[in-house]
Amino acid sequence: MSDTREPMPLYRAQAILRGHAGVTTPEDRRTAALVVLREMEQLQLVDVLARRFVEATDVDTRDRALRRLRETFDRP
């Protein structure tokens, strides 16, 4: 059976973890934690790739970093 629910928006996940979302279930809190962790991982990846782009000493390295940055932003 597949999950047909809409993905949890980041603002909702943050509210749940901060305790500002009213009554929540343990499943809501687990899902919220996963959403926030996924976003943090994405930010960390962008930070690393942006640093590689800025600090690149040759065109090939810069182009690879820029391509990976674009791929990262194109992911759903």
N, CA, C and O atoms as CSV, one atom per row, in Angstrom:
chain,resi,resn,atom,element,x,y,z
A,1,MET,N,N,0.844,-1.173,0.000
A,1,MET,CA,C,0.000,0.000,0.000
A,1,MET,C,C,0.889,1.235,0.000
A,1,MET,O,O,1.798,1.343,0.823
A,2,SER,N,N,0.642,2.155,-0.900
A,2,SER,CA,C,1.474,3.344,-0.992
A,2,SER,C,C,0.866,4.479,-0.178
A,2,SER,O,O,-0.341,4.516,0.065
A,3,ASP,N,N,1.719,5.392,0.232
A,3,ASP,CA,C,1.302,6.543,1.019
A,3,ASP,C,C,0.845,7.642,0.063
A,3,ASP,O,O,1.630,8.116,-0.759
A,4,THR,N,N,-0.409,8.046,0.167
A,4,THR,CA,C,-0.946,9.049,-0.750
A,4,THR,C,C,-1.072,10.414,-0.088
A,4,THR,O,O,-1.626,11.339,-0.682
A,5,ARG,N,N,-0.566,10.551,1.133
A,5,ARG,CA,C,-0.637,11.840,1.817
A,5,ARG,C,C,0.294,12.854,1.158
A,5,ARG,O,O,1.299,12.497,0.544
A,6,GLU,N,N,-0.064,14.108,1.300
A,6,GLU,CA,C,0.794,15.189,0.813
A,6,GLU,C,C,2.035,15.252,1.703
A,6,GLU,O,O,1.955,14.974,2.899
A,7,PRO,N,N,3.185,15.618,1.121
A,7,PRO,CA,C,4.367,15.760,1.955
A,7,PRO,C,C,4.165,16.894,2.969
A,7,PRO,O,O,3.468,17.873,2.701
A,8,MET,N,N,4.783,16.738,4.117
A,8,MET,CA,C,4.649,17.739,5.166
A,8,MET,C,C,5.495,18.965,4.812
A,8,MET,O,O,6.686,18.834,4.527
A,9,PRO,N,N,4.885,20.159,4.828
A,9,PRO,CA,C,5.669,21.366,4.566
A,9,PRO,C,C,6.647,21.636,5.718
A,9,PRO,O,O,6.397,21.256,6.862
A,10,LEU,N,N,7.740,22.285,5.399
A,10,LEU,CA,C,8.769,22.562,6.398
A,10,LEU,C,C,8.215,23.391,7.557
A,10,LEU,O,O,8.531,23.114,8.714
A,11,TYR,N,N,7.398,24.397,7.266
A,11,TYR,CA,C,6.870,25.247,8.341
A,11,TYR,C,C,6.037,24.427,9.329
A,11,TYR,O,O,6.063,24.694,10.531
A,12,ARG,N,N,5.303,23.438,8.832
A,12,ARG,CA,C,4.489,22.578,9.703
A,12,ARG,C,C,5.398,21.684,10.555
A,12,ARG,O,O,5.160,21.497,11.748
A,13,ALA,N,N,6.434,21.141,9.927
A,13,ALA,CA,C,7.385,20.296,10.654
A,13,ALA,C,C,8.060,21.078,11.773
A,13,ALA,O,O,8.226,20.568,12.881
A,14,GLN,N,N,8.446,22.304,11.485
A,14,GLN,CA,C,9.092,23.129,12.507
A,14,GLN,C,C,8.130,23.424,13.655
A,14,GLN,O,O,8.524,23.381,14.821
A,15,ALA,N,N,6.871,23.722,13.333
A,15,ALA,CA,C,5.888,24.006,14.376
A,15,ALA,C,C,5.664,22.785,15.263
A,15,ALA,O,O,5.539,22.916,16.481
A,16,ILE,N,N,5.612,21.612,14.667
A,16,ILE,CA,C,5.429,20.384,15.448
A,16,ILE,C,C,6.604,20.176,16.388
A,16,ILE,O,O,6.407,19.873,17.565
A,17,LEU,N,N,7.811,20.334,15.891
A,17,LEU,CA,C,8.983,20.082,16.728
A,17,LEU,C,C,9.161,21.139,17.811
A,17,LEU,O,O,9.736,20.861,18.863
A,18,ARG,N,N,8.674,22.338,17.561
A,18,ARG,CA,C,8.761,23.401,18.578
A,18,ARG,C,C,7.626,23.320,19.589
A,18,ARG,O,O,7.651,24.020,20.601
A,19,GLY,N,N,6.632,22.478,19.329
A,19,GLY,CA,C,5.510,22.337,20.235
A,19,GLY,C,C,4.423,23.371,20.013
A,19,GLY,O,O,3.592,23.589,20.894
A,20,HIS,N,N,4.414,24.018,18.841
A,20,HIS,CA,C,3.432,25.058,18.544
A,20,HIS,C,C,2.328,24.569,17.613
A,20,HIS,O,O,1.600,25.386,17.049
A,21,ALA,N,N,2.190,23.281,17.441
A,21,ALA,CA,C,1.215,22.746,16.482
A,21,ALA,C,C,0.027,22.079,17.158
A,21,ALA,O,O,-0.732,21.358,16.510
A,22,GLY,N,N,-0.138,22.308,18.438
A,22,GLY,CA,C,-1.250,21.666,19.139
A,22,GLY,C,C,-0.939,20.206,19.409
A,22,GLY,O,O,0.220,19.825,19.579
A,23,VAL,N,N,-1.978,19.397,19.448
A,23,VAL,CA,C,-1.835,17.971,19.746
A,23,VAL,C,C,-1.299,17.251,18.506
A,23,VAL,O,O,-1.854,17.367,17.414
A,24,THR,N,N,-0.220,16.514,18.699
A,24,THR,CA,C,0.373,15.748,17.600
A,24,THR,C,C,0.613,14.318,18.049
A,24,THR,O,O,0.680,14.031,19.244
A,25,THR,N,N,0.740,13.438,17.092
A,25,THR,CA,C,0.999,12.030,17.380
A,25,THR,C,C,2.497,11.763,17.305
A,25,THR,O,O,3.241,12.563,16.737
A,26,PRO,N,N,2.943,10.654,17.869
A,26,PRO,CA,C,4.353,10.291,17.703
A,26,PRO,C,C,4.747,10.173,16.227
A,26,PRO,O,O,5.867,10.520,15.854
A,27,GLU,N,N,3.835,9.687,15.394
A,27,GLU,CA,C,4.117,9.580,13.964
A,27,GLU,C,C,4.320,10.968,13.347
A,27,GLU,O,O,5.202,11.154,12.510
A,28,ASP,N,N,3.498,11.942,13.764
A,28,ASP,CA,C,3.674,13.324,13.287
A,28,ASP,C,C,5.056,13.844,13.662
A,28,ASP,O,O,5.726,14.482,12.850
A,29,ARG,N,N,5.476,13.573,14.879
A,29,ARG,CA,C,6.779,14.065,15.345
A,29,ARG,C,C,7.923,13.379,14.605
A,29,ARG,O,O,8.920,14.026,14.281
A,30,ARG,N,N,7.799,12.086,14.332
A,30,ARG,CA,C,8.831,11.376,13.559
A,30,ARG,C,C,8.915,11.933,12.140
A,30,ARG,O,O,10.003,12.186,11.622
A,31,THR,N,N,7.759,12.120,11.526
A,31,THR,CA,C,7.726,12.667,10.168
A,31,THR,C,C,8.322,14.077,10.150
A,31,THR,O,O,9.093,14.416,9.252
A,32,ALA,N,N,7.971,14.882,11.127
A,32,ALA,CA,C,8.500,16.250,11.210
A,32,ALA,C,C,10.017,16.237,11.353
A,32,ALA,O,O,10.714,17.026,10.714
A,33,ALA,N,N,10.522,15.344,12.189
A,33,ALA,CA,C,11.975,15.255,12.364
A,33,ALA,C,C,12.654,14.866,11.056
A,33,ALA,O,O,13.707,15.410,10.723
A,34,LEU,N,N,12.072,13.944,10.318
A,34,LEU,CA,C,12.651,13.537,9.031
A,34,LEU,C,C,12.626,14.683,8.021
A,34,LEU,O,O,13.585,14.870,7.272
A,35,VAL,N,N,11.542,15.446,7.995
A,35,VAL,CA,C,11.447,16.588,7.077
A,35,VAL,C,C,12.534,17.606,7.394
A,35,VAL,O,O,13.223,18.084,6.493
A,36,VAL,N,N,12.690,17.939,8.670
A,36,VAL,CA,C,13.690,18.927,9.072
A,36,VAL,C,C,15.100,18.407,8.799
A,36,VAL,O,O,15.948,19.159,8.317
A,37,LEU,N,N,15.362,17.154,9.093
A,37,LEU,CA,C,16.689,16.589,8.815
A,37,LEU,C,C,17.006,16.579,7.329
A,37,LEU,O,O,18.142,16.850,6.938
A,38,ARG,N,N,16.018,16.271,6.495
A,38,ARG,CA,C,16.210,16.279,5.043
A,38,ARG,C,C,16.568,17.689,4.564
A,38,ARG,O,O,17.451,17.857,3.723
A,39,GLU,N,N,15.887,18.690,5.097
A,39,GLU,CA,C,16.180,20.077,4.722
A,39,GLU,C,C,17.571,20.497,5.185
A,39,GLU,O,O,18.285,21.196,4.467
A,40,MET,N,N,17.949,20.072,6.380
A,40,MET,CA,C,19.283,20.401,6.886
A,40,MET,C,C,20.364,19.746,6.030
A,40,MET,O,O,21.396,20.355,5.748
A,41,GLU,N,N,20.125,18.526,5.627
A,41,GLU,CA,C,21.067,17.824,4.755
A,41,GLU,C,C,21.207,18.552,3.413
A,41,GLU,O,O,22.310,18.687,2.883
A,42,GLN,N,N,20.095,19.011,2.882
A,42,GLN,CA,C,20.096,19.755,1.617
A,42,GLN,C,C,20.896,21.056,1.761
A,42,GLN,O,O,21.684,21.402,0.881
A,43,LEU,N,N,20.693,21.771,2.866
A,43,LEU,CA,C,21.432,23.007,3.097
A,43,LEU,C,C,22.924,22.751,3.230
A,43,LEU,O,O,23.739,23.524,2.725
A,44,GLN,N,N,23.281,21.671,3.904
A,44,GLN,CA,C,24.685,21.331,4.062
A,44,GLN,C,C,25.319,21.011,2.714
A,44,GLN,O,O,26.444,21.435,2.447
A,45,LEU,N,N,24.621,20.277,1.869
A,45,LEU,CA,C,25.127,19.955,0.542
A,45,LEU,C,C,25.320,21.219,-0.287
A,45,LEU,O,O,26.341,21.370,-0.959
A,46,VAL,N,N,24.355,22.122,-0.246
A,46,VAL,CA,C,24.469,23.380,-0.992
A,46,VAL,C,C,25.654,24.186,-0.482
A,46,VAL,O,O,26.386,24.779,-1.274
A,47,ASP,N,N,25.850,24.213,0.825
A,47,ASP,CA,C,26.979,24.944,1.403
A,47,ASP,C,C,28.315,24.401,0.887
A,47,ASP,O,O,29.194,25.169,0.494
A,48,VAL,N,N,28.458,23.087,0.891
A,48,VAL,CA,C,29.700,22.457,0.418
A,48,VAL,C,C,29.928,22.743,-1.067
A,48,VAL,O,O,31.034,23.105,-1.470
A,49,LEU,N,N,28.891,22.580,-1.870
A,49,LEU,CA,C,29.034,22.799,-3.316
A,49,LEU,C,C,29.292,24.270,-3.632
A,49,LEU,O,O,30.080,24.581,-4.526
A,50,ALA,N,N,28.641,25.169,-2.913
A,50,ALA,CA,C,28.878,26.595,-3.136
A,50,ALA,C,C,30.309,26.963,-2.764
A,50,ALA,O,O,30.948,27.759,-3.452
A,51,ARG,N,N,30.813,26.387,-1.678
A,51,ARG,CA,C,32.200,26.658,-1.275
A,51,ARG,C,C,33.166,26.132,-2.336
A,51,ARG,O,O,34.149,26.797,-2.663
A,52,ARG,N,N,32.892,24.942,-2.875
A,52,ARG,CA,C,33.746,24.412,-3.948
A,52,ARG,C,C,33.738,25.327,-5.163
A,52,ARG,O,O,34.774,25.552,-5.788
A,53,PHE,N,N,32.552,25.858,-5.497
A,53,PHE,CA,C,32.428,26.755,-6.643
A,53,PHE,C,C,33.250,28.027,-6.417
A,53,PHE,O,O,33.991,28.460,-7.300
A,54,VAL,N,N,33.114,28.617,-5.237
A,54,VAL,CA,C,33.801,29.873,-4.944
A,54,VAL,C,C,35.310,29.677,-4.846
A,54,VAL,O,O,36.077,30.534,-5.284
A,55,GLU,N,N,35.733,28.568,-4.279
A,55,GLU,CA,C,37.160,28.339,-4.056
A,55,GLU,C,C,37.844,27.595,-5.200
A,55,GLU,O,O,39.023,27.257,-5.096
A,56,ALA,N,N,37.128,27.339,-6.279
A,56,ALA,CA,C,37.697,26.584,-7.405
A,56,ALA,C,C,38.898,27.321,-7.990
A,56,ALA,O,O,38.878,28.536,-8.185
A,57,THR,N,N,39.936,26.548,-8.260
A,57,THR,CA,C,41.147,27.135,-8.837
A,57,THR,C,C,41.246,26.881,-10.330
A,57,THR,O,O,42.133,27.415,-10.996
A,58,ASP,N,N,40.337,26.064,-10.862
A,58,ASP,CA,C,40.342,25.819,-12.305
A,58,ASP,C,C,38.906,25.753,-12.815
A,58,ASP,O,O,37.960,25.565,-12.049
A,59,VAL,N,N,38.775,25.910,-14.095
A,59,VAL,CA,C,37.460,25.969,-14.734
A,59,VAL,C,C,36.690,24.659,-14.584
A,59,VAL,O,O,35.481,24.676,-14.354
A,60,ASP,N,N,37.374,23.534,-14.710
A,60,ASP,CA,C,36.688,22.235,-14.615
A,60,ASP,C,C,36.056,22.032,-13.240
A,60,ASP,O,O,34.915,21.581,-13.141
A,61,THR,N,N,36.789,22.361,-12.191
A,61,THR,CA,C,36.262,22.212,-10.834
A,61,THR,C,C,35.064,23.134,-10.629
A,61,THR,O,O,34.056,22.732,-10.047
A,62,ARG,N,N,35.178,24.355,-11.103
A,62,ARG,CA,C,34.085,25.317,-10.975
A,62,ARG,C,C,32.845,24.828,-11.723
A,62,ARG,O,O,31.730,24.916,-11.208
A,63,ASP,N,N,33.040,24.318,-12.932
A,63,ASP,CA,C,31.923,23.829,-13.734
A,63,ASP,C,C,31.241,22.625,-13.090
A,63,ASP,O,O,30.014,22.524,-13.100
A,64,ARG,N,N,32.040,21.710,-12.526
A,64,ARG,CA,C,31.458,20.543,-11.840
A,64,ARG,C,C,30.628,20.984,-10.637
A,64,ARG,O,O,29.519,20.494,-10.421
A,65,ALA,N,N,31.176,21.910,-9.861
A,65,ALA,CA,C,30.457,22.391,-8.676
A,65,ALA,C,C,29.164,23.092,-9.081
A,65,ALA,O,O,28.125,22.897,-8.450
A,66,LEU,N,N,29.224,23.896,-10.120
A,66,LEU,CA,C,28.030,24.597,-10.583
A,66,LEU,C,C,26.985,23.610,-11.101
A,66,LEU,O,O,25.795,23.773,-10.830
A,67,ARG,N,N,27.412,22.599,-11.833
A,67,ARG,CA,C,26.491,21.581,-12.339
A,67,ARG,C,C,25.818,20.836,-11.179
A,67,ARG,O,O,24.609,20.606,-11.202
A,68,ARG,N,N,26.602,20.467,-10.178
A,68,ARG,CA,C,26.039,19.752,-9.021
A,68,ARG,C,C,25.085,20.638,-8.228
A,68,ARG,O,O,24.076,20.158,-7.710
A,69,LEU,N,N,25.399,21.936,-8.129
A,69,LEU,CA,C,24.490,22.859,-7.460
A,69,LEU,C,C,23.152,22.904,-8.190
A,69,LEU,O,O,22.091,22.834,-7.570
A,70,ARG,N,N,23.215,23.021,-9.507
A,70,ARG,CA,C,21.974,23.061,-10.297
A,70,ARG,C,C,21.178,21.765,-10.129
A,70,ARG,O,O,19.957,21.798,-9.979
A,71,GLU,N,N,21.880,20.617,-10.156
A,71,GLU,CA,C,21.202,19.336,-9.966
A,71,GLU,C,C,20.530,19.264,-8.595
A,71,GLU,O,O,19.436,18.718,-8.455
A,72,THR,N,N,21.196,19.818,-7.599
A,72,THR,CA,C,20.654,19.797,-6.239
A,72,THR,C,C,19.367,20.597,-6.176
A,72,THR,O,O,18.401,20.170,-5.542
A,73,PHE,N,N,19.342,21.741,-6.819
A,73,PHE,CA,C,18.137,22.576,-6.787
A,73,PHE,C,C,17.024,22.020,-7.661
A,73,PHE,O,O,15.855,22.338,-7.443
A,74,ASP,N,N,17.364,21.197,-8.646
A,74,ASP,CA,C,16.347,20.615,-9.516
A,74,ASP,C,C,15.656,19.411,-8.909
A,74,ASP,O,O,14.615,18.982,-9.408
A,75,ARG,N,N,16.215,18.854,-7.841
A,75,ARG,CA,C,15.589,17.692,-7.188
A,75,ARG,C,C,14.312,18.095,-6.503
A,75,ARG,O,O,14.206,19.210,-5.993
A,76,PRO,N,N,13.331,17.200,-6.482
A,76,PRO,CA,C,12.064,17.521,-5.783
A,76,PRO,C,C,12.237,17.520,-4.279
A,76,PRO,O,O,11.280,17.769,-3.547
